[in-house]
Amino acid sequence: MTHLDARPLLFVISGPSGAGKGTALRFLTERSLLRRVPTYTTREPREHETRGVDYNFVVEDEFFKLHDEGVIFEYTRTYAASYYGSPKRLLAADDPDALLTELDPSGLVRVRTASQRRVIGIFVTTSSEEELHHRLQLRGQGSEAAQRLRIRTDQLTWAWVYDYVLVNDDRERFFHDLEIVVRSELIKHEGAKRMLDLKTESNPTLQGRS
């Protein structure tokens, strides 16, 4: 049963490589709907990526140092020899803004379990493996296609834990559906905050409680 929840929001985008995660992240930030929190990775940046915006790119020694210090909350090894880690700030609710990040399915589960925010998972996928293979070829990742398609199959088994599954087979429809999802959740959150404010006004002893 759904219910009102006034906790700050964290939107998590997941999906196989080539499905359109980066496209979704750029669309939502360029429309100023959400503020993105970059995760950490040990891989090299691609041509179109910006440090501190798309990812925090670090070498492996620094990555594990940040993990030992608690800056990186959890990590995984998805493709090749590269590590991806979630910043601990995803767990805190002191920032009232709605945040956006990219995680793999296991990262979503771990962050959702530990975060003080209401975590909303959006899984992005393609309509078929053939379409995904074509996109990987266009991205110059054809040599890795078999591994990435296998990971896609594994990730699809996780799709049931997400709040939304969006198929990116038509760009305009994809953007339309993505914006509807985010705006609907923002409207729901604003209503929950207002109801909490009214409750607090009627009972001052609730001040500071969520």
C-alpha positions in Angstrom: 0.0 0.0 0.0 1.4 3.4 -0.9 1.5 6.2 1.7 2.7 9.7 2.0 6.4 10.0 2.9 8.0 13.4 3.5 11.6 12.3 3.5 13.9 14.0 0.9 14.0 12.1 -2.4 16.8 10.2 -4.1 16.2 9.0 -7.7 18.4 6.1 -8.8 18.9 5.4 -12.5 20.0 1.8 -13.4 20.2 -0.3 -16.5 22.5 -2.1 -18.9 25.3 -0.3 -20.7 23.9 1.3 -23.9 20.3 1.4 -22.7 20.3 5.1 -22.1 21.2 5.8 -18.5 23.5 8.7 -19.4 20.8 10.1 -21.7 18.3 10.0 -18.8 20.7 11.6 -16.4 21.6 14.4 -18.7 17.9 15.1 -19.6 16.9 15.3 -15.9 19.8 17.6 -14.9 19.5 19.8 -18.0 15.8 20.3 -17.3 16.8 21.3 -13.7 14.4 18.7 -12.3 17.0 17.0 -10.1 20.5 17.6 -8.8 23.0 14.9 -9.7 25.4 13.3 -7.3 28.3 11.6 -9.2 29.5 8.2 -8.0 33.1 7.0 -8.0 34.8 4.9 -10.6 38.3 3.6 -11.3 37.9 3.6 -15.1 39.2 6.2 -17.4 36.7 9.0 -18.5 35.2 8.7 -22.0 35.5 11.5 -24.5 32.1 13.1 -23.6 32.4 12.8 -19.8 33.3 15.5 -17.3 35.1 14.9 -14.0 33.0 15.6 -11.0 29.8 15.7 -13.1 29.5 12.3 -14.8 31.7 10.5 -12.3 34.4 11.1 -9.7 37.3 9.4 -11.6 40.0 8.1 -9.2 42.8 5.6 -9.3 42.3 2.3 -7.6 44.5 3.1 -4.5 42.5 6.3 -3.9 39.2 4.5 -4.5 39.9 2.0 -1.7 41.3 4.7 0.6 38.0 6.6 0.2 36.2 3.4 1.0 38.3 2.8 4.1 37.6 6.4 5.2 33.8 6.0 4.7 33.5 8.4 1.9 32.5 5.5 -0.4 29.6 3.6 1.2 29.5 0.5 -1.1 31.1 -0.6 -4.3 30.9 -3.2 -7.0 32.9 -4.4 -10.0 30.7 -4.5 -13.0 32.7 -4.2 -16.2 36.2 -5.4 -16.9 38.5 -4.4 -14.0 36.8 -1.2 -13.1 35.2 -0.5 -9.7 32.2 1.7 -9.1 31.3 3.1 -5.7 28.5 5.0 -4.0 29.2 8.1 -2.0 28.1 8.1 1.6 26.2 11.4 1.0 23.5 9.4 -0.7 22.5 8.1 2.8 22.0 11.5 4.5 18.8 13.5 4.5 20.2 16.9 5.6 20.1 18.2 2.1 16.4 18.9 1.3 16.9 18.9 -2.5 15.8 15.9 -4.6 18.9 14.1 -5.7 19.8 11.9 -8.7 22.5 9.3 -9.1 23.4 6.2 -11.2 23.8 2.8 -9.5 23.8 -0.8 -10.5 21.0 -3.0 -9.0 23.0 -4.2 -6.0 23.9 -0.6 -5.2 20.2 0.4 -5.3 19.3 -2.3 -2.8 22.2 -1.4 -0.5 21.5 2.4 -0.6 17.8 1.9 -0.3 18.3 -0.2 2.9 20.6 2.3 4.5 19.5 5.7 3.2 17.5 8.2 5.3 15.9 9.3 2.0 13.0 7.9 0.1 14.8 6.1 -2.7 13.0 5.8 -6.1 14.5 3.3 -8.6 14.1 3.8 -12.3 15.4 0.9 -14.5 16.1 1.8 -18.1 16.3 -0.9 -20.8 16.0 -1.5 -24.5 13.2 -3.3 -26.3 15.5 -6.1 -27.4 19.0 -7.5 -27.2 19.5 -6.8 -30.9 18.9 -3.1 -30.2 21.3 -3.1 -27.3 24.0 -4.9 -29.4 23.5 -2.2 -32.2 24.0 0.6 -29.7 27.1 -1.0 -28.2 28.5 -1.3 -31.8 27.9 2.4 -32.3 29.7 3.2 -29.1 32.7 1.2 -30.1 32.0 -1.5 -27.5 31.3 -4.3 -29.9 34.2 -6.4 -28.6 32.5 -6.3 -25.2 29.0 -6.9 -26.4 28.7 -10.6 -25.3 29.7 -9.7 -21.7 27.5 -6.7 -21.6 24.5 -8.6 -23.0 25.1 -11.2 -20.3 25.1 -8.5 -17.7 21.9 -7.1 -19.2 20.2 -10.5 -18.7 21.4 -10.7 -15.1 20.2 -7.1 -14.4 16.8 -7.8 -15.8 16.2 -10.2 -13.0 16.6 -7.3 -10.6 14.1 -5.1 -12.5 11.3 -6.2 -10.1 12.8 -4.3 -7.2 12.5 -1.0 -9.1 9.6 1.4 -8.9 9.6 2.0 -12.6 10.9 0.3 -15.7 11.2 2.5 -18.8 11.9 1.1 -22.3 14.1 3.5 -24.3 13.1 2.6 -27.9 11.7 6.0 -28.9 13.6 9.1 -27.6 10.7 11.5 -27.3 8.4 9.0 -25.6 11.3 8.0 -23.3 11.8 11.6 -22.3 8.1 12.2 -21.9 7.7 9.1 -19.6 10.8 10.0 -17.6 9.6 13.5 -16.9 6.1 12.3 -15.9 7.7 9.8 -13.4 9.9 12.4 -11.8 7.3 15.2 -11.7 4.7 12.8 -10.2 7.1 11.8 -7.4 8.0 15.4 -6.8 4.3 16.4 -6.5 3.7 13.5 -4.1 6.7 14.6 -2.0 5.5 18.2 -1.9 2.1 17.1 -0.7 3.6 14.9 2.0 5.8 17.8 3.2 2.7 20.1 3.4 0.8 17.5 5.4 3.7 17.1 7.8 3.9 20.9 8.1 0.2 21.1 9.0 0.5 18.3 11.5 3.5 20.1 13.1 1.5 23.3 13.3 -1.3 21.6 15.1 1.1 19.8 17.4 4.3 21.8 18.2 5.8 18.8 20.1 6.4 17.2 16.7 8.8 19.9 15.7 11.9 18.5 14.1 10.4 15.0 13.6 9.8 13.4 10.2 
